[in-house]
Amino acid sequence: MKILDQAEQRKISKHDAAVATVWDTVHHALVDAAGVDLSWIQPPPRDNSWTLAPDALRLLVSLVTHVRPRHILEFGSGLSTRVLAWACAESQPSCRVTSIDHDPEYSQIAQKQFAACRLNCHVKFQIAPLVARTYAGKLLPTYHFRRGQFASQRPVDLVLIDGPVWPLGGREGTLYQILELTRPGTIVLLDDASRKEEAGVLANWQAVLGDAIEIRLLPNFVKGLAAIIVREPHILVKR
């Protein structure tokens, strides 16, 4: 058994306290999410749509209010992009959004819809094709994005993972590839967490990353939603 020296013990205690604070923030955002008004979205979002369900969209808005992020990264452009931009439009300090999608046609539609809303938030769209990379001994789909063309070069404070779709290989590789873009305390949301495929992704993340992350399934979301708090952003995932 390894005996931790005092410096290591202090580091662990500091991380535990910081992560506990982040979970408190998530809790407060959950409580306040029910009061978020989405009536400006037309047509109204539905629970059974392929986009994020209304409960998840409300939480995104509430998290922006409580976390006050400076840089948000999402995988899967669309309605969620507009909702994030709407939430960030009046936030202080100002926040920038990087929205990544692998599908050029759908990304262009998302950009046109965003432009029509004229929201006062800096959003940078990027089309990033899927490529196969090896993480944790497995060949997984990842996004071939260009970091230099993000909306901000700051570490990301909030991440939404809503892609790739399962028929294209699923979402496991996405968290591995973005760890180096995060900071201690970054919140990552995984949509569709009630599906068995995403449940497997969560189990694999925990097995590979261990104490570098903390995972919780958030209660009462119609399609399932998981929150992951990053503790150690620079952990090396064996390739």
N, C-alpha and C positions, 0 to 999 in steps of 0.2 A: 504493500500500500504506500502510495506517495504521501509524504507529509508536507503540507503546504507551509511555506514560510510566511511571515507576517505580511510582507508586501503582496503576495499572492492572495492571502485571505482578505486583505483590504480591497483588492481589485474585485474579487468575487462579490464581496458585500456591497461594493459600490454598484456593480452591475445589477445585483438583485434588487437594490433600492430603486435604480433607474427603471428597470423593467416593471416593477410594481407600480411606479408612477404612471408609466405608459398604459398599463392595464386599467388604472383608475380613470385615465382620460378616455379610453375606449368605453368604459362603463358609463361615464357621464354622457358621451356621445350617443350611446344606445338609448339612454333614458330620454334624451331630448329629440331623438330622430322622429318620434311619432308626431311631433308638432311641425315638422318641415312641410312647407307648402309647395306642392308640385303642380298646382293648377295651371301654371304658365305653359306646361308641356301639352302640345296638341299635335296629334291625338294623344289622349292620356296613355301612359304606359300600362301594360297588363301583366298579371302574374304569370301567364302562360306564354309570353312572347319569348323570342330568342334573345332579346335585349335584357339588361338587368331588370329585375322586378322592382316595383315601386319601393318595397321595404329596403332593398339594398341601395337604391338611389337616394333615399332619405338619409340613410346612414352616411353615405359619401358626403352629403352636404353638412351634416352634423359634425363629422370628423374634421372637415376643413375649418369649421368654426372653433372647435376645441383644440385641435392640434396646431393650427396656424402654420401650415407647411409653407416652405419656400419653393419646393420643387416636387411635383407629382409626376409619376410615370405610370402610364397605363398600357396594357397590351390588349387590343381590341377596340378600335375606334368606333364612335357612333353616338348614341344617346348619352352614354356615360360621359363622353367628352364634353358635350354641351352642359350637362349638369355640373361637372367639375368646374368648367369655366364660369358658369353662372354663380357658383358658390365662391369662387376665387375673385370675382370681379371687384368686390368691395373689401376684400380681406386686407388686413394690415398686420405684419408686413406683406408686401405684394408677393404673389405666388405665380409661378410659371408651370405650364403643363406640357409634358412630352407625351404624344399619343402615337403609338406604334401599331401598325397592322400589316399583315403579310399579303393581303389581297389588294392589288392596285385599284380595281374597280370600286370596291367597297370603301377604301380610304378616300377616294375622290368624292364619293357621295357624302361621306361624313364631313369632308372639308367644305363642300357646298352648303350643307345644312348648318354648319357652324358659322360660316360667313353670313348667311341670311339672318342669323340671330343678332349679329352685331354686338357681341358681348365684349366687355372691356377687360379682357384677360389675354395675356400672351400665351398662345398655344402653338406648338410646333408639331406638325404632322410629319410622320416618316413612314415610308413604305419599306418594310424589311422582309425580304424573302426568308423562308424557312430553310435552314441547312442542318445537316446531321452532324452532331458533335458528341464526343464520348465524355460522359460524366459518370463517376462512380461505377465504372466498368460497363456502362450501357451506352448504346448509340441512341441519342435522343434528339428530337427536333428542337432547334433553338432559333432565335431571331437574328438575322445578320444585320444588326443595326449599326449606325455610325454615331458614336458617342459625341464626336465633335459637332454634330448637327442637332443635338438636343436643345430644348428651350433654355436650359441652364446647365452650367458645368458643376453646380453644387451637388453634393450627395442627395439622393432622393429621400424624402421624409415619409411619403405615402406612395404605395404601389398597388395597383389593381391588376390582377391577373385574370383575364377573361378570354384567354387564347393560349396556344392554338386549340382548335377543336379536336375532339378525340379521334375522329377518322384520320386526321393528319399526324397523329402520334401523341397527342395530349400535352399536358402542361408541366410535367415534371422538370424538364430541362430549364424552364424559364427562371425559376428561383436560383438555381445553381449559377446561371450566367450573370445574374444581376447582383449577386452578393457584394461584389467589389464596388458597386455603385451606391450601396446603402451606408448607413451609419448606425452605431448602437442606438436602439430605440426606434428604428424605422418600422412602420406598420405596413404589412403586406396583407392584402385581402384576396382570397381565392373564392371566386363565384362558383355556383353549382356544386357546393361541397357535399350535398346529400346524395349525389350520384356515386355509384360504386367505383367508377374510374377515378374520380377526384379523391375519394376516401383512400384509394390505393396510393395516389400521389402524396397525400398528407403522411401516410404511414412511411413511405419511402423517404420523404424529406426528414422525418424525425429520425429514422434509422441511420441515414447518411450524415446528417448535420448535428445530431445529438443536442448537447447543451448550447450550441451556437444559436439556436432558435427556441422559441416557446410557441406552441400551437394551442389554440382554443377554438372549438366550434361555437359560434355565436347562436344564441337561442332564438327559435321562432321565426326563422327566415324561410320563406316559402320554397325557395330552391336550394337552400343551404348556403351558409356563408362562413368561412373560416378566417380567423385573424392569426397572423404569424408575426411575432415580435422578434426582430433581429437583435441578438446579443453580441455576436462576434462576426462583424461583416467581412473580415479578411481571412476567414477559415479557408484552407485549401481543400477543394473537393478533388479527390484522386481521379485522374483521368485514365 
